[in-house]
Amino acid sequence: MKTRITELLGIKYPIIQSAMGWIADPGLVSAVCNAGAMGFLATGGLTPEEVRQQIRQIRSVTGNKLFGINIIPYRPGFMHHIDAILKERVLVWSSGLRDPFAMVNITKPENVIYIPTVGSVNQAVKMEKTGADAVIVQGLEGGGHASRIASTVLIPEVVKAVDIPVIAAGGFCDGKGLAAALALGADGIAMGTRFAVTQESPLPQQLKLEYLKANDVDAVLSTVWDGLPMRVIRGEKMKRYRGWWTRFWQILPSLLTVKKIYKASWSDMITTADIVRQMHASLPQFLTGMEMYRRAFLTGDIKRAYSPAGQVVGRIEDIPTCREVIHRTAIEAEEIISNLHKKCLS
Ligand SMILES: Cc1cc2nc3c(=O)[nH]c(=O)nc-3n(C[C@H](O)[C@H](O)[C@H](O)COP(=O)(O)O)c2cc1C
């Protein structure tokens, strides 16, 4: 199945594994890349040295295959990640919300393929102008920090507005989704939640079972979690935590833990505070929210926390290998495309 995305990235299928903090690790990324698609390593929970180690780990398993690195350009200490990735000469980058190259005062290096995630037509046009080679367009169905616009509306509008390839994200888990995305004008799909529930995903088994149990209304979009619009499965005891970020005795441990884990300086923390303030969120809420997600992930217990997931979680019913997900998605899409004319009654 050839599209502009398979050509750009030299992959067999127009399928991307989205970046997911603490989940898109070297094991998941390598499994995806070795099965003919491309994965993004998430750097959200890593120190710069860990980023470098994990890049080398992926290379040792995938050889020359392309893989991507995702930057969260507002997490404390993200500038050091950019340095680490430039030093490791990673060829494919993604990011959310801001241009990571501008953040280190350089223009995008020529040999780097840059595929930012966008949530509106304006952002897509802006990213094309700054040199993006493709865009991941995430609709409101998506897991994690999501857009406010549905994929069915957003994707065709972005396709109309830009010349670069478009990867549809948010709500995709199978061949029906891939065929629909191509019909909307996209050149491929990116899947997060689907790859989080696979054999190779490091998501704790307990959480994988929560995701299997979840139905179509269980992944809710709100700014309550970390101050930015984020879609998550919330724990049943989450409600009484509304407003938790205003209590200093709960903020302080999170603030110190986040600072320590990321080896961030106070100046890094101030930079993050400034960026999240520009996005109408507060540093205490943002850091406490991040820390809650990390704790849910480490313990596998979301009762008092939350775990990011897309609405598509309601359609996920098994825990296959990455290879199975990729192959059956491609085969199903090809079958749908070749039989579509039978849907039309003459
Ligand atoms: C558990 C989880 C963690 C995520 N973490 C990140 C992240 O670290 N960086 C990022 O750019 N996007 C992150 N996202 C968003 C995904 O990259 C992707 O855009 C989204 O999952 C696509 O929607 P889907 O879940 O419906 O497939 C995350 C999503 C999930 C479900």
The ligand as an SDF file (V2000), in Angstrom:
LIG
                    3D

 31 33  0  0  0  0  0  0  0  0999 V2000
   -1.4830    7.0600   26.8370 C   0  0  0  0  0  0  0  0  0  0  0  0
   -1.2160    8.1840   25.8860 C   0  0  0  0  0  0  0  0  0  0  0  0
   -0.0800    8.9850   26.0580 C   0  0  0  0  0  0  0  0  0  0  0  0
    0.2030   10.0200   25.1500 C   0  0  0  0  0  0  0  0  0  0  0  0
    1.3630   10.7350   25.2890 N   0  0  0  0  0  0  0  0  0  0  0  0
    1.7330   11.6130   24.3030 C   0  0  0  0  0  0  0  0  0  0  0  0
    3.0190   12.2200   24.3180 C   0  0  0  0  0  0  0  0  0  0  0  0
    3.8380   11.9420   25.1900 O   0  0  0  0  0  0  0  0  0  0  0  0
    3.3270   13.1090   23.3040 N   0  0  0  0  0  0  0  0  0  0  0  0
    2.4390   13.4100   22.3010 C   0  0  0  0  0  0  0  0  0  0  0  0
    2.7630   14.2330   21.4150 O   0  0  0  0  0  0  0  0  0  0  0  0
    1.2070   12.8210   22.2620 N   0  0  0  0  0  0  0  0  0  0  0  0
    0.8540   11.9310   23.2270 C   0  0  0  0  0  0  0  0  0  0  0  0
   -0.3730   11.2910   23.1550 N   0  0  0  0  0  0  0  0  0  0  0  0
   -1.2290   11.5200   21.9660 C   0  0  0  0  0  0  0  0  0  0  0  0
   -0.8530   10.4740   20.8820 C   0  0  0  0  0  0  0  0  0  0  0  0
    0.4360   10.7440   20.3760 O   0  0  0  0  0  0  0  0  0  0  0  0
   -1.8410   10.3960   19.7020 C   0  0  0  0  0  0  0  0  0  0  0  0
   -1.8730   11.6440   19.0530 O   0  0  0  0  0  0  0  0  0  0  0  0
   -3.2320    9.9270   20.0910 C   0  0  0  0  0  0  0  0  0  0  0  0
   -3.1430    8.8130   20.9450 O   0  0  0  0  0  0  0  0  0  0  0  0
   -4.0330    9.5450   18.8600 C   0  0  0  0  0  0  0  0  0  0  0  0
   -5.3490    9.2170   19.2020 O   0  0  0  0  0  0  0  0  0  0  0  0
   -5.8500    7.6980   19.4880 P   0  0  0  0  0  0  0  0  0  0  0  0
   -5.4580    7.4230   20.8890 O   0  0  0  0  0  0  0  0  0  0  0  0
   -7.3370    7.7810   19.2830 O   0  0  0  0  0  0  0  0  0  0  0  0
   -5.1700    6.7800   18.5070 O   0  0  0  0  0  0  0  0  0  0  0  0
   -0.6900   10.2760   24.0730 C   0  0  0  0  0  0  0  0  0  0  0  0
   -1.8390    9.4860   23.9340 C   0  0  0  0  0  0  0  0  0  0  0  0
   -2.1060    8.4450   24.8090 C   0  0  0  0  0  0  0  0  0  0  0  0
   -3.3300    7.5840   24.5840 C   0  0  0  0  0  0  0  0  0  0  0  0
  1  2  1  0
  2  3  1  0
  2 30  2  0
  3  4  2  0
  4  5  1  0
  4 28  1  0
  5  6  2  0
  6  7  1  0
  6 13  1  0
  7  8  2  0
  7  9  1  0
  9 10  1  0
 10 11  2  0
 10 12  1  0
 12 13  2  0
 13 14  1  0
 14 15  1  0
 14 28  1  0
 15 16  1  0
 16 17  1  0
 16 18  1  0
 18 19  1  0
 18 20  1  0
 20 21  1  0
 20 22  1  0
 22 23  1  0
 23 24  1  0
 24 25  2  0
 24 26  1  0
 24 27  1  0
 28 29  2  0
 29 30  1  0
 30 31  1  0
M  END
$$$$
